[in-house]
C-alpha cells in the first residue's frame, strides 16, 4: 500500500453495506487528518453535478432510487448512477486530488452493482446474479484510481441497529438489503477483486473503526501515526503485508 509519489493525492475508497459505517468513517478520518494539518476531503456517494442532484432528488423520494411513476425505468437508474460515478472519477476526484493530500470516497464501483441490480432484476424478470453480471460489465470499464480500497464489514444485527438508530430503517426493506448483501458476496467471490481490499471489522465502536482505517491511510502515506493522532492515539501501524484488520467476512 505504498503511495505512488507521482500521484497528486492518496485516493482511498471505502465500501460496505448500509449501516457498515462508511460515511462515519470517511468523515471521521478526514476530520482527524485535517486537524493535524494533513489536507483531506470526502467525496460523497453522489456528486454535486446536475446528474448527482437528480439522483439525490430520486433518493429523497425512495431510498432505493425507484421511480413508481415510470416503470420500467431501471436502466435509466443504472446508467444514471454509473454516469455519476464516471463524473466523480473524471472530474470531481481529479480536482480534489489536486487540492488535497488525501481523498476519501464514500462508496466505490461495487456499490453501483450491488445497489442497482435489484431494480434491474425486478423490472426485467432477471436472475439477481445475471443482473449483477450485466451491470458489472459496464462498471468494469470505468477507471479505478484508488490507491487503497477498504471494506467495512459488520453483522446484519449491528447494521440494522445502526439504521434504526438514525431512523433510516423499515423492516420491509430487509429483503432488498439482503439481496444487496448477496450481490456484494458475489462480487467478492472473485479472488482478484477480493485481494484488492483491506477488510476492517466495523462492528466495533465508531472511534475504534476510524482509528483502524486511519492506520491504513497513514501506512499508505508513509506517515507515523504520532504525526497525526499524537501520543497514545492509536496502536502502531500494522506490518506492510497485512491485508486484514479484524478479520475478513466469510
Steps between C-alpha positions, in 0.01 A plus 500: 500500500795732443387821335608579145680830549408610147132518597377838632308338788430172671156373388322281754177322402278375784240233428249294697134436558247749636571552867860380477621849591643633173388862533591517869846363430590718202381814678677401821830431324481824301434703815793347689737543206394860445538580869861384477580700186461212254270639233214256444158507340202267459318427174144384582308227320351740244672802346399865510436490124149538352493122461592454864227747592250297297601184688471676836146605401421140411653389830285743698191338344613138540803370688563247220466762222193328355257703290148363561353752255701374203551124493715356354776752556772274641745552214466877537572454871800275435661718236433819699691356798778368275528837325514685831783275619677563169461874559651457846794307358564735208418840654437508876779268610781652290403848619499383863832321451664819376389688811547241776744241631231237567170448317252264668219367278177379660402190293678365196432292189358203690216704649371592156463132414363378832260789558359532147463136397177453701297744291637355177424143605148582621391715208635270229443163669870417521687280741685711757834348406446577131394858576820544704713367216333731248562812707848388601591470134433873463658603831822313425563734207528798737838624626611374841746754642474386864834451675333334799166316505348433841207268564306558821306197621265444793232241582146569382375558855756778550423663167123489554537650849699789357242561229226499765696740718514754219134443406602355164350153525171341396459123561356474150841607365678198646446267198656762271791554740562126511496477121757779493710307751492190278604715207800633692590141589478405133736781408745407776500138386735617225846444655661790313233745613509372857879528514472869416329584831617538858222364721419684821262371768262793544282344768715675762434851635533766232815659644678163496403443137616850405832432672540168314435665164725792592786256558455363149489847347811612687688186405421573135622858549813376679415729791558404865176470696634743761521771235123499469344353811753606760641272772268220607240576233504171310701176510813465283464471123464133395767325290497577127386154397192503717180511297235462769408694812266306724441213258346479155136396466431139406 
